[in-house]
């Protein structure tokens, strides 16, 4: 206990009363049974220093305990850090898999730059997206289960939709089960339908996807003839689907004239 001489004179004359505490500095509680007060110190700013240190160790290649090999690219990093952010690696390092004990882990069928960008994101929480890296990054984020990055990629791709690429993006999204991006692409295709029909990717869409587009209530058209023309264009380019899809697709045209319908069926070899 401090001696009387060590207590400032000002404190003797003005004892501290009920001062409001800072939540970021400390929490005070009393047990009420005569025990000493308990102070909990919270150094929230220290997390920034901690995060900065992790990034420094990664960039300097210090204290690393695992190296990822992606093609010819070698990425030195820390198992614990990877496990904190990437569920794929968390499951790997906590399992009985051989990779859990290895210091060199080869990852196949990924773009090396995409994996490196993803690892850098783990340490820095920052990611630069471009038209060149967004698709390999989305692929890597989906497979490695980094949902934050996957959503960011989807939003970026949405901002860069164009009639010439929205169908290809939609196909890419479907192959990775990104329902959110599929819906975004479909909405864009409906809004720009007449332009999309003129693009070369249009005749390559699946019959199921075409049926969904033509039956959409959000289709931005001036008249049903545009829908009819789009259906005929696709059917002419895909004769292998006539038997199963001719009726289904032409049924979406609405009030197409009987003459047009018969002529089309004759031309397509239905009669």
N, C-alpha and C positions, 0 to 999 in steps of 0.2 A: 504494500500500500504506500502511496506517495506521502512524504512528510508534509507538514503544514507549510513549510517554506517553499515547497515545490509547486503549490497551488497558486496560480496567478491571482493577484489582488482583485482584479476585476471579477474573476469567477467567484471569489468569496462574497463580494458585495451583491452580485447579480447571479444567483444560482439559476441554471437552465430549467426552463419550464416547457412542457408540452410542445417541443419544436417538431414541425412536420418533417418527416424523413423522406429522403429520395428513394423511390422504389428501385432505382438502378444501383444504389450503393449498398443498402443493408436493410434487413428486416429484423425488428426487435420483438421479442415475445417474452413473457414472464410466466413461469410455471405456477405462480400463485401459492407455492408451498414453502417459500423461503429459499429456494435454490437460486443460484446466480442467473441473471438474465442471459438469454441466448441471442447472439447476433449472427445472421447469415449474410455474408458478403457476396454480391453478385457482380462479377466483372464482365458485363455484357460486351464491352469493347474488346476484351481479350480474344473473342471469337474471330474478330477480323485479323488479329495478329496470327492466330492459329491457322486460319485459312491461307494467309499470305505465306506462312512458313511452309505449308504443304506444297504450294505452288513453286516455291523456291527449291525445295528438295527435288521435285519432279523435273524442273527445268535444268537443275545442276546435275541430275542423275545421282543424287546422294541418298543413301539408306534404302535404295530400291531393292526389292526382294523377288521381283518377277519381271520377265521380259516377254512381251507379246510379239510374235512373229506373224506378220501378215504379208504374204508374198516375199518380197525382198526387204520390206521395212521392219525394223526392230524398234519396239517402243518399251523403254524401261519405266517401270512404275511400281506402285505399292499395292500389295494384295488387299490390305485393310481399306485403303481409299477406294479401290475399285468395288469392293464388296459393299461399301456404304451407299453407293449410288446406282450401280448396275446389278439388278437382280440376277442376271445370267451368271455373273462371276460370283455373286454371293452364294448361289446354289452350288456352283462348282467347288469353291474353296471350302465349303462346309460339308462336302460330301466325301464319299470314300473313293471318288474317282482318282485315277492316277495323276491327273492334272493338278489336284489339290496339293501335291507334294513337289511338283516340278517347278523349277525356276525359269524354264523356257516353255512357253505354251504357244503352239502353232494354231492359228485360226484360219480356216480355209473358206474360200468362196466369199470373201469380203473385199471391199476396196480399202487398200492400205491407208490412203489419205482420210477416208471417212472414219476409220477406227481411230486414227491419231487425233482427228478433230473431236471425236467423242470422248476420248481419254482426257484431252485438254479441257473439255467442258467439265468433266468430273472434278478437276482441280480448280478451275477458275470460275465456273458457273457462267461462262460466256461462250457464244458460238456465232460464227459468221456464216450466214447462209448465202449462197449464190445459185444462179441457174445451173451451174455446172456441178455443184456438190450436193444439191438438195435431195436428189433421188437416191444416190448411194448412202447418204446420211439417214434418210427415212428408212431404207432397207435395213441398215445396221441397227437403228434405234428400235425397229419393230422386233427384229430377231433377238436382240440383247435386252429387250423389254425396258427401254428408257423412255417412258411415256411422255415426259416433259419435252424431250427433243422431238419425238414423233409428232406431237401436237404442233410444235413450233414449225416443223417442216410442212405440215398440212396447211397451216395458215399462210406460210410463205408461198406455197404453190397456188393457193386460192387467189392471192394477190397478183399472180402472174398468169392467170388463165387467159387463153386466147382461143378463138374458134378453131385454129389450126392445131391446138395441143390439148384441148380439154378432154377429148375422147381417149387419147393416149394416156393422159393422167388418170382418167377414170379406170382404164384397164389396169394400170399399174397399181392403183389403190385396191382394186378388187383382188389382185393376186396376193396382196398382203393383208387382206381382210380389214382395210381401213374404211369402215362404213361412213365415218364422218367425211372423209375426202371424197368418197364416191357420191355422197349426197350433194356436196358442194359442186362437183363437176356436172352432175345431172341438172342441178338448178341453173348453172351457167349455160349448159347446152340448150336447155329449154328457152332461156331468155334470148339466146342468139341462134335460134334454130335454123333460120334460113341461111345464115352464114356457115354454120356447122355442116349443113347438108352439102355445101359446095366443096368442102375439104376432102382430101383423098382418104382420110381415116374413116369417113362415114360408112362406106360400103363394107368396112372390115368389122363393124360392131357385131356382137352376137345377136341372134334373133330375139333372145329374151330381153336384151338391153334395148333393141329397137322398139319392141312392143311396149316397153316401159315408157320410152320417150314419146312415142306417138299417142299413147293413152293418157299422158299427163294433162291435168287441167291447167297447168302453168305454161303450156306451150304458147310461145309468142309468135303468132301467125296472123296474117291479114285475112286469109280465107282457107277453106278446107282443101282447095286445089293444091296448096303448097304441101299439105300433108300427103295428099295422093301422089304428087310428083316424087316426094321423098321415098315413099313406100315402093313405087315402081322402080326408082333408081336402084334401091337396095336389092329388090327381087331380081332385077335383070343381072346384077353382079353376083348373085348367090343362087343359082338354079338348084344347087344341091339341097336347099332348104324349102323348095316349093311344096313338096308333098306334105310336110309337117306344119308349115307356117303361112302359106299363101292366104288361107281364109282368115287366120288370126290377125295378120297384119293389115289386109285390106279392110277388115271389119272396123279398124280404127279411123278410116277415112271419113266416116259419117255419111253425108248425103251425096256421095259420088254418084254420078248418073249411071243408069243401067248400061247404057251404050259404052261408056268408058270402061266399066267393069268387064263387060263381055269382050271388048276389044283387047283389053289387057290380058285376060285369061287366055284368049286365043293366041296372042303373041308369045305368052309365056309357055304355051304348049299344054294348057290345061284342057282345052277342047280338042 
